[in-house]
């Protein structure tokens, strides 16, 4: 099977944000996550010029554009209607490119409603981002998989008191971009519909519903006879505009950059085994207990550490010791030779991984939400639990692609409740990744023959291969020696 080049290459993105410091910070985050930032644009003309260049270079695929609602601002004019036309043009010319929109306008603005009507669902609104920085991994996920309609349909409801030039069903004005040669001056033209002499702009107040427009024969728009009577009442700004005036100094925030960490086990001879899920609810705790009990059954001293904050080890202790046990008495307990370390805000990881146990198993929980992700990268064996149902297999490919920037050479995917053919399909669709099936094993504290066979292959496979190779080399050397002795006696 041919490799999937679309997965192996880096994703190409353009950042169109007018704040240089924020745009550069976002660029560093993207590059740290393995993305290729083609350009950082701080004005809309620069963005249009770059897109024009990419249209003439079909060999470069543009995977995503992160664009701010402030990119078209000139002086005090936000030019949001013009920006909507630009976005619609990008949507038309780069139909396979994901558009991620950072809106300084609050929910209820007509701009957001128009974006949804275009089919642009990757919308991040400032009011939802005040308390926490942007989720970089979520932005990256939007490149491959758009947000769902039910997440953004709320933006379809807009305040008709906010002046807006048209209804959304008639589409935007056309945008023409002329670039006269390399390095020469460029012009950006925006065609404006011919207005009827009586169709003059008037203040819009909250009591008046939005006028309806119908397309004229020559492409211009005239107000229909259904337009309501204008009023001479003083103009009253709706609440959403007041909120915008109060929050005009809102700044998008970025999380700190966590550099890529690739290190090995800290202690020679000690086996560190990390188990994480590619998504929430994958079953990392069940799998971790399976592995810990398998190793303990083979005579190893095993410590299992809860690194995910789920507090499930408390319930394991109660199930084993009884409901009346005081679970706050100690941070550790033992079952069948395995030492369980319960999750704690004061968990001393360095102390636990340097203990006398020969094998340390880390129950990491979801990979993307782990507070101990550095420990996952340090682990000598890195297991990722994923679902193998046909409609969930895409999550494996997405996870691999999203985390291209980290070392994946030691990743091993564990897929519960699937057959050999499913494992073969998953390997084929994901560049022959290391993937193994986990049989149905309802009680992880009891040994099970088919599960032990899978773990034998996982934990003894490399050693068995080395022994087989050593035997082959030894046999080959002995054969050469015998041939040499025979030739010596024949030709002496």
C-alpha positions in Angstrom: 0.0 0.0 0.0 1.3 3.4 -1.0 2.1 5.8 1.9 -0.4 8.6 2.4 1.7 11.7 1.5 -1.0 14.0 2.8 -0.5 12.7 6.3 3.3 12.6 6.1 3.8 16.2 5.0 3.5 19.2 7.3 0.3 21.1 7.2 0.5 24.6 5.5 -1.2 27.5 7.2 -1.5 31.3 6.8 -2.0 33.5 9.8 -3.9 36.7 9.1 -4.0 38.7 12.4 -3.2 42.5 12.6 -1.5 42.3 16.0 2.2 41.4 15.2 3.1 40.1 18.7 0.0 37.8 18.9 0.5 36.6 15.3 4.1 35.8 15.9 3.2 34.0 19.1 0.6 31.9 17.3 3.2 31.1 14.6 5.6 29.8 17.2 2.9 27.6 18.7 2.0 26.2 15.3 5.6 25.5 14.4 6.2 23.9 17.8 3.3 21.5 16.9 4.8 20.6 13.5 2.8 23.0 11.2 4.4 25.0 8.4 3.4 28.7 8.5 3.6 30.0 5.0 3.0 33.6 5.8 2.0 35.9 8.7 -0.2 38.7 7.3 -1.1 41.8 9.4 -3.2 43.6 6.7 -5.8 42.3 4.4 -4.0 43.4 1.3 -1.0 41.3 2.2 -3.3 38.3 2.7 -4.9 38.8 -0.7 -1.5 39.1 -2.4 -0.3 35.9 -0.8 -3.5 34.0 -1.8 -3.0 35.2 -5.4 0.5 33.8 -5.4 -0.7 30.4 -4.1 -3.3 30.2 -6.8 -0.5 30.2 -9.3 1.4 27.5 -7.4 -0.9 24.4 -7.3 2.0 22.3 -5.9 1.6 24.0 -2.6 -1.6 23.0 -0.7 -3.0 25.5 1.7 -4.5 23.5 4.6 -5.7 26.3 6.8 -6.1 30.1 7.3 -6.4 31.6 10.7 -8.0 35.0 10.2 -9.0 37.7 12.7 -12.1 39.9 12.3 -9.8 42.9 12.8 -7.6 42.2 9.7 -9.6 44.6 7.5 -9.7 47.5 9.9 -8.5 50.9 8.7 -8.3 53.6 11.2 -11.7 53.5 13.1 -13.5 51.6 10.3 -13.7 47.9 10.9 -14.9 47.2 7.3 -16.6 44.0 8.4 -18.9 43.9 5.3 -15.8 44.0 3.1 -14.2 41.3 5.3 -17.2 39.1 4.8 -16.8 39.5 1.0 -13.1 38.6 1.3 -13.9 35.5 3.4 -16.5 34.4 0.9 -14.0 34.8 -2.0 -11.5 32.7 -0.1 -14.2 30.1 0.6 -14.9 30.0 -3.2 -11.3 30.0 -4.5 -9.8 27.7 -1.8 -12.7 25.3 -1.1 -10.5 22.7 0.4 -8.9 25.1 2.9 -10.1 25.2 6.4 -11.0 28.8 7.6 -10.5 29.4 11.3 -12.1 32.7 12.3 -11.2 34.6 15.5 -14.0 37.1 16.0 -13.6 40.3 18.1 -17.4 40.7 17.6 -19.7 39.2 20.2 -22.4 36.6 19.7 -25.3 38.3 17.9 -23.4 40.2 15.3 -24.6 39.7 11.7 -21.0 38.9 10.6 -21.1 35.7 12.5 -24.5 34.8 11.1 -23.1 35.3 7.6 -20.1 33.2 8.2 -22.3 30.3 9.3 -24.4 30.8 6.2 -21.2 30.3 4.2 -20.6 27.0 5.9 -17.7 28.3 8.0 -18.1 26.7 11.4 -14.6 27.1 12.9 -15.6 30.3 14.8 -14.0 31.4 18.0 -15.7 34.4 19.7 -14.0 36.7 22.1 -16.7 36.4 24.8 -16.0 32.7 25.1 -12.3 33.2 25.4 -12.1 35.8 28.2 -11.3 33.4 31.1 -8.7 31.2 29.3 -6.2 31.3 26.5 -6.8 29.8 23.1 -6.6 26.0 22.8 -3.9 25.6 20.3 -4.6 21.9 19.7 -8.2 22.7 19.1 -7.3 25.2 16.4 -5.1 22.6 14.8 -7.8 20.0 14.9 -10.1 22.4 13.1 -7.8 22.2 10.1 -8.7 18.5 9.5 -12.1 18.4 11.1 -14.4 21.3 11.2 -16.5 22.1 14.3 -20.0 20.7 14.2 -23.0 22.7 13.1 -24.7 22.4 16.5 -21.7 24.1 18.1 -22.2 27.3 16.0 -25.8 27.4 15.1 -26.3 29.9 17.9 -24.5 32.5 15.8 -27.3 32.4 13.2 -29.4 34.5 15.6 -28.2 38.0 15.1 -29.3 41.5 16.3 -31.3 43.2 13.6 -30.5 46.5 15.3 -26.9 46.3 14.1 -26.6 48.0 10.7 -25.7 45.5 8.0 -25.9 46.0 4.2 -27.9 43.0 3.0 -29.7 39.8 3.8 -27.4 36.8 3.7 -29.2 34.8 1.0 -28.1 37.1 -1.8 -24.4 36.5 -1.3 -21.5 39.0 -1.1 -20.1 41.5 -3.4 -17.5 40.3 -5.8 -13.8 40.9 -5.1 -11.3 41.5 -7.9 -7.6 41.3 -7.2 -5.1 42.7 -9.7 -1.4 42.3 -9.2 0.7 43.8 -12.0 3.9 41.8 -11.9 6.3 40.8 -9.2 7.2 43.7 -6.8 4.8 46.1 -8.5 2.0 48.0 -6.9 -1.1 46.0 -6.4 -4.7 47.2 -6.3 -7.7 45.7 -4.7 -11.1 46.5 -6.2 -14.4 45.9 -4.7 -17.5 46.2 -7.0 -20.4 48.0 -5.4 -23.9 47.6 -6.6 -25.7 50.5 -8.3 -28.2 51.9 -5.8 -31.5 53.5 -6.7 -31.5 57.3 -6.1 -34.1 56.9 -3.4 -32.2 54.1 -1.7 -30.1 56.3 0.6 -28.6 54.9 3.9 -30.7 55.7 7.0 -30.1 55.1 10.7 -31.4 51.8 11.8 -33.0 51.6 15.2 -33.9 48.5 17.2 -37.7 48.9 16.8 -37.4 48.6 13.0 -36.8 45.1 11.5 -34.1 44.6 8.9 -35.2 45.7 5.4 -35.4 43.0 2.8 -33.4 43.2 -0.5 -34.1 41.5 -3.8 -31.6 41.2 -6.7 -32.2 43.5 -9.6 -31.8 42.3 -13.2 -28.3 44.0 -13.6 -27.0 42.5 -10.4 -27.7 45.5 -8.3 -30.0 45.4 -5.3 -33.1 47.6 -4.5 -35.1 47.7 -1.4 -38.4 45.8 -1.8 -41.7 47.5 -1.2 -41.8 45.6 2.1 -39.4 48.0 3.7 -40.9 49.4 6.9 -41.5 53.1 7.5 -38.5 54.9 8.8 -38.8 56.6 12.2 -37.5 59.9 13.6 -36.9 58.5 17.1 -33.4 59.1 18.5 -31.1 56.3 17.6 -30.5 53.7 20.4 -27.6 51.4 20.3 -28.4 47.8 21.2 -26.7 46.1 24.2 -24.3 44.2 22.0 -22.8 47.5 20.7 -22.4 48.8 24.3 -20.6 45.6 25.2 -18.2 46.1 22.3 -17.4 49.6 23.3 -16.7 48.4 26.8 -14.5 45.6 25.6 -12.6 47.3 22.9 -9.3 46.5 24.6 -9.9 42.8 24.6 -6.8 40.9 23.7 -6.6 37.3 22.7 -4.4 35.2 24.9 -2.0 32.4 24.0 -0.8 29.6 26.4 2.9 29.3 27.2 4.9 27.3 24.6 5.9 23.9 25.8 8.9 22.8 23.8 9.1 19.3 22.3 10.7 16.9 24.8 12.3 13.7 23.7 14.2 11.9 26.5 14.8 8.3 27.6 14.2 6.4 30.8 15.9 8.0 33.8 17.0 4.8 35.4 18.9 2.1 33.4 17.3 -1.3 33.9 13.9 0.2 35.1 11.0 -0.2 32.8 8.7 2.8 32.6 5.4 2.0 30.8 3.0 4.9 30.0 -0.6 4.2 29.0 -2.6 7.1 27.5 -5.9 7.4 25.5 -6.2 9.2 22.2 -9.5 10.5 23.5 -11.5 10.6 26.7 -13.1 7.3 27.7 -10.8 5.1 25.8 -10.2 2.8 28.7 -6.7 3.7 30.0 -7.3 2.7 33.6 -8.7 -0.8 32.6 -5.7 -1.3 30.3 -3.2 -0.1 32.9 -4.5 -2.6 35.4 -4.4 -5.3 32.8 -0.7 -4.6 32.1 0.3 -4.2 35.8 -1.3 -7.5 36.8 0.2 -9.3 33.8 3.7 -8.1 34.8 3.1 -9.0 38.5 2.0 -12.4 37.4 5.4 -12.9 35.8 7.2 -12.2 39.1 8.1 -8.5 38.5 7.6 -5.8 41.2 5.1 -3.4 39.8 3.9 0.1 40.8 0.9 1.5 39.1 0.5 5.3 39.3 -2.7 7.2 38.7 -1.6 10.3 36.7 -5.0 11.4 35.3 -6.8 12.9 38.3 -9.8 10.7 37.8 -9.7 9.3 41.4 -10.8 5.9 40.1 -8.1 4.2 42.3 -10.2 5.2 45.3 -13.1 3.1 44.0 -10.7 0.2 43.2 -9.5 0.3 46.8 -13.0 0.3 48.2 -14.0 -2.6 45.9 -11.1 -4.6 47.2 -10.9 -3.6 50.8 -14.6 -3.0 51.5 -16.8 0.1 51.6 -15.8 1.0 55.2 -12.1 1.4 54.4 -10.6 4.8 55.1 -9.3 5.7 51.6 -7.7 9.0 53.0 -5.4 7.1 55.4 -2.7 6.4 52.8 -1.9 7.3 49.2 -1.0 3.8 48.3 -2.5 0.3 48.6 -1.6 -3.1 47.2 -3.6 -5.8 45.3 -2.1 -9.0 44.1 1.5 -7.8 44.2 0.8 -4.5 42.5 1.3 -1.2 44.4 -1.4 1.3 43.4 -0.6 5.0 43.9 -3.7 7.2 44.0 -3.9 10.6 42.2 -3.0 13.6 44.3 -2.3 17.2 43.7 1.0 16.6 45.6 2.1 13.6 43.6 5.9 13.3 43.7 6.6 11.6 40.4 10.4 11.7 40.9 10.0 9.8 44.2 7.8 7.1 42.7 9.8 6.4 39.5 13.0 6.0 41.5 11.5 3.4 43.8 12.7 -0.2 44.0 10.0 -1.5 41.7 11.3 -2.9 38.5 8.3 -1.8 36.4 6.4 1.5 36.7 3.1 1.7 34.9 1.6 5.2 34.4 -2.1 5.6 33.9 -2.1 8.9 32.0 -5.7 9.2 31.0 -6.4 11.3 27.8 -3.2 12.2 26.1 -4.2 15.8 25.3 -5.3 16.6 28.8 -2.5 15.0 30.8 -0.6 17.1 33.3 2.3 14.6 33.1 2.8 14.4 29.3 6.6 14.8 29.8 6.5 11.4 31.6 4.8 9.8 28.6 7.7 11.0 26.4 10.2 9.7 28.9 8.7 6.2 29.0 10.5 3.4 27.4 7.1 1.9 26.3 4.4 4.2 25.2 1.0 2.6 24.8 -2.0 4.5 23.3 -5.5 3.1 23.7 -7.9 3.7 20.9 -11.2 2.5 19.6 -11.3 0.2 16.6 -14.9 0.5 15.5 -15.1 1.3 11.8 -16.7 4.7 12.4 -14.0 5.6 15.0 -10.9 4.6 13.2 -10.5 8.1 11.7 -9.6 9.3 15.2 -6.4 7.3 15.1 -5.3 9.0 11.9 -6.3 12.4 13.2 -4.4 11.8 16.4 -1.2 10.8 14.6 -1.5 13.8 12.3 -2.1 16.3 15.1 0.9 15.1 17.0 3.4 14.9 14.2 5.9 17.2 16.0 6.6 14.6 18.8 8.6 11.4 18.5 6.2 8.6 17.6 8.8 5.9 17.1 7.9 4.2 20.4 4.1 4.5 20.1 2.1 1.3 20.3 -1.6 1.4 19.7 -3.8 -1.0 21.8 -7.2 -1.6 20.3 -9.8 -3.4 22.5 -12.5 -5.7 21.1 -11.4 -6.1 17.5 -10.2 -8.9 15.3 -7.0 -9.4 13.4 -8.5 -8.1 10.1 -9.4 -4.8 11.8 -5.8 -4.5 13.2 -4.5 -5.1 9.7 -6.8 -2.4 8.2 -5.7 0.1 10.9 -2.0 -0.6 10.2 -2.6 -0.2 6.5 -4.5 3.1 6.8 -1.8 4.6 9.1 1.5 3.8 7.5 1.9 0.4 9.2 1.9 1.7 12.7 2.4 -0.7 15.6 -1.1 -1.7 16.6 -2.3 -4.7 18.6 -5.7 -6.0 19.6 -6.8 -6.5 23.2 -9.3 -9.3 23.7 -12.5 -9.0 25.7 -11.2 -9.1 29.3 -13.9 -8.0 31.8 -11.9 -8.6 35.0 -8.4 -7.0 34.7 -7.4 -8.6 38.1 -7.7 -12.1 36.7 -5.3 -13.6 34.2 -6.7 -14.6 30.8 -4.9 -16.8 28.2 -5.6 -14.8 25.1 -4.7 -11.5 26.7 -1.4 -13.0 28.0 -0.6 -14.1 24.5 -1.0 -10.6 23.2 1.2 -9.2 26.0 3.8 -11.9 25.5 4.1 -10.6 21.9 4.3 -7.0 23.1 6.8 -7.4 25.9 8.8 -10.4 24.7 8.7 -9.8 21.0 11.9 -7.7 20.8 13.8 -10.1 23.1 12.6 -13.1 21.1 13.7 -11.5 17.9 17.2 -10.8 19.3 17.5 -14.3 20.5 16.5 -15.7 17.1 19.0 -13.4 15.4 21.7 -14.5 17.8 21.0 -18.2 17.1 21.1 -17.5 13.4 24.5 -15.7 13.6 25.9 -18.4 15.8 24.7 -21.2 13.5 26.1 -19.3 10.5 29.5 -18.9 12.2 29.6 -22.6 13.2 28.7 -23.6 9.6 31.6 -21.4 8.2 34.0 -23.0 10.7 33.0 -26.5 9.7 33.4 -25.7 6.0 36.8 -24.2 6.7 37.9 -27.4 8.6 36.7 -29.6 5.7 38.6 -27.5 3.1 41.6 -27.6 5.3 41.7 -31.4 5.4 40.9 -31.8 1.7 43.5 -29.4 0.3 46.3 -29.7 2.8 
